[in-house]
Amino acid sequence: MVVIMAGGRGTRIAELFPNIPKPLIPVDGIPILEREIRSLASQGFKDLILTVGYLADKIITYFGDGSQLGVHIEYFVEEIPLGNAGALFQLRAKMGKDPFLLLNADAAFDVDFNRMLEFHKKHGGLVTLFTHPNSHPYDSGLIIANNDGNVEKWISKEDERPQWYNNRVNAGLHVIDPKVLELSQKNLEIDPTTGYPKGKVDLDRQILKPLCGTGKMFCYDSPEYVKDMGTPERFHQVEADYKNGVVQAKNLYNKQKAIFLDRDGTINVDKHYVFRIEDFEFLPGVFDALKMLQEAGYLLIIVTNQSGIARGYYTEEEYKKLEKWMNNELLNHGIHISGSYYCPHHPEAIVEQYRKDCDCRKPKLGMYMQAVQKFSLDLSKCYAIGDKIRDCHICELTECKGFLIGNNEEAGIIKNIHQGKIGNIRYASDLLEAAKEIFNSSHR
């Protein structure tokens, strides 16, 4: 079952499309909601309920029963505003016992929802939120979660937020177990004559936020395409992305390409076990390089050994604080890090809990394989970049290509790379030079 909230007025974009409900706004000649329904149908989601309000008759007339799109559509018409969640209580009898998709039609999206459902079932929560980085986290709701994706805190636009934070924003796409509706009724005023909540019900504040810290709500981080098109500028960007095939290509049903980036000596000056913000110094050309790779369609994924944790020089918390600061600095330059993996272990660790011969410490491939699975990567389209040969060892074992950069590796190894003796690895003086070669090869 899929419930699509399609009652928005689209007031900010009305100057481009007066008297057209937002779900029917044409994007490259096809209404945005039709594009999304076609994507759902192709994934096997055929039973849909649209909650409609503003200009509902136009939406109903256009889609009818959905048969022309290969789906079955029912409608819930809000005669009086119920908030963005009030209709769910009146639709409860139609939902059955299985988790359902609740999608906000205010955004353009193309997502592998079967993959998201698998995540939901694996984690055993009642709610899964689709979360992603966006270009304006400062005025968006932020999701704070632990390493398992368990949502601990939900910071709304008006809430005070920490100085540095992960760019993880709720995108308005959800997997919800119907049990949540029963649980939330305890905190809502119920009309005794109807059995439904009185007045408007806000999905985020009244149903989802109370689940923070309960272990029942998880975030599903994904780089797939979800973009608000509520302003003329954003609409034109969405339309351009559809025309260029960007939207469809980002669906994780399709294999993705990524750049695996070492950190110290690649992104920042290697000052040996950097963990203080005041000691962190971006290398020249890094911002231009990462923007270039991002514009070429690569996901940016950091893969870094952090044995300073095992050696007792700093803690995981101190590492994560620096990571958040670094990601915020990159975001200020329009750069989004899709994933970040670090290994805190070392076989001769001072801190006992990190003393192990793990599968994640480079040159082993554990961190890379986690990223391959999470982001549906095609290694033959990926690159690994670092200042040590261990950062590129994956290129000797797989189809992944790589660049050794800088002068932090032994001269003999650099010479062998120049002579083409080591795997799929080439040499570049720095990240920017490597990025230019990758960018040019992707545009040939």
Buried (B, 14 or more C-beta within 10 A) or exposed (E): BBBBBBBBEBEBBBEEBEEBBBBBBEBEEEBBBBBBBBBBBEBEBBBBBBBBBBBBEBBBEBBEEBEEBEBEBEBBBBEEEBBBBBBBBBBBEBBEEEBBBBBBBBBBBBBBBEBBBEBBEEBEBBBBBBBBBBEEBEEBBBBBBEEEBBBBBBBEEEEEBEEBBBBBBBBBBBBBBBEBBEBBBEEBEEEEEEEBBEEEBEBBBBBBBBBBEBBBBBBBBBBBBBBBBBEBEBBEBBBEBBEEEBBBBBBBBEBBBBBBBBBBBBBBEBEEBBBEBEEBEBBEBBBBBBBBBBEBBBBBBBBBBBBBBBBEBBBEEBBBBBBBBBBBBBBEEEBBBBBBBBBBBBEEBEBEEBBBEBEBBBBBBBBBBBBBEBBBBBBEBBBBBBBBBBBBBBBBEBEBBBBBBBEBBEEEBBEBBEEEEBBBBBBBEBBBBBBBBBBEEBEE
